Amino acid sequence: MTPSPHTATTWRTYANGRMAAILFLGFSSGLPLYTLIYLMQAWLAKAGLDVKALGLFALVTFPYTFKFLWAPLMDRYSVGTLGRRRGWMALTQLGLFLTMGGMGMLDPKSQLGLVALFVAAVAFLSASQDVVIDAYRREILSDPEQGLGAAVIVNAYKAAGLVPSAIGLVLADHLPWQTVFWIVAAFMLPGLICTLLVKEPAVYGEPPKNLEQAIVLPFREFVLRDGWRKAALIVGFVLLYKLGDSMATALSTKFFLDLGFSTRQIGLAANATGLWASLAGGIVGGVWMVKIGINRALWVFGVLQAFAVLGFAWLAYVGPDTMVLSAVFGFESFASLGLGAAALVAFISRSTDPRYTATQYALFSSLAAVPRTFINASVGFIVAETGWFKFFILCFVLAIPAMLMLPKIAPWHADKRPAQ
């Protein structure tokens, strides 16, 4: 049977070298953040840090929130001889390999300040890598490939979480922490090799020549596009859409350890259910958005990710049951890391002007990181006062405000077709 032209084009798009590069770079982009969320948290918890101190460590990841401040500089200047995009990617990837591995050689009990410095360095380099990879993806892919490219990078980003959350935690039961950190850091090397092999993308328009072009114009366009009121609504929605879920998972490793699970059980649960569920969610989310559009996807996926938070409350109620752990981990990964993340990335992409993709995308993704960086810093104090069960109920309630904004942000009956 001869495939239709549409089917043939789809398969050629999947198989081309640009998509393979996006796959490797997406993995490289996700690895540092998940190392900070899962592996570092388990390392510090095992070293004896209490829940309040662990929560405060979220503050050292502030670069994810403020990366839009230096994103214009990465548009304006080049590093080395590899080109504007590849030069910055290679520099940040090499730096991440060294800092992620070196962090594990420290002693959290006697060198906690130095640990915080290394964590901040990893966060800064990771956020900078995200800026340039997002710009590279926008420039290397044609317009018809942008939707598929977003799906590929989101799923590769999530797949990277398997290394620190599953492989790393399982190895931590058998190897010294410094060895585990260097093994995890070594997974940055495929992305670095990819950067050295790929071609520099063609320049989309002229690179910015001064500070006004690099900084002022992207922000001016966003505000003037539909007015201040609509701009404020978009900013508020991006801030709130994943607030409840982000808070619920901020100290998930600490929560699982407090219930009595071993690092091996947590790692196997992530391996057996979390990764595959999140990948399935990303695929289902992409296919579903083709059918119902971005607006309706934000409604449906938002409801599912809110109810996924209640799964943590259920686990807190029933205690250390490995089957419940796998079920909760799986559904949260499917609904939030898969469906919810796909919808939010699609919404952010749609809200970005192609002329200012790097800076505007950095702005929106920085806003999405605010809950993880600042609000999540209070999680340890909230848990200390409420206990885990009431805390997760609060997280569910905090998922509601963004849903109430949807009639203004993404009306159910408007824009049924997803952005390409």
Secondary structure, DSSP 8 states (H G I E B T S, - for coil): ----HHHHHHHHHHHSHHHHHHHHHHHHHHHHHHIIIIIHHHHHHHTT--HHHHHHGGGGGTHHHHGGGTHHHHHH---TTS-HHHHHHHHHHHHHHHHHHHHTTS-TTT-HHHHHHHHHHHHHHHHHHHHHHHHHHHHHS-GGGHHHHHHHHHHHHHHTTHIIIIIIHHHTTTS-HHHHHHHHHHTTHHHHHHHHHS-----SS----SHIIIIIHHHHHHHHHH-HHHHHHHHHHHHHTTHHHHHHHHTHHHHHHHHT--HHHHHHHIIIIIHHHHHHHHHHHHHHHHHHHHHHHHHHHHHHHHHHHHHHHHHHHH-S-HHHHHHHHHHHIIIIIIIIHHHHHHHHHHTS-GGGHHHHHHHHHHHHHHHHHTGGGGHHHHHHHH-HHHHHHHHHHHTHHHHHHHHHHS-TTS--S---
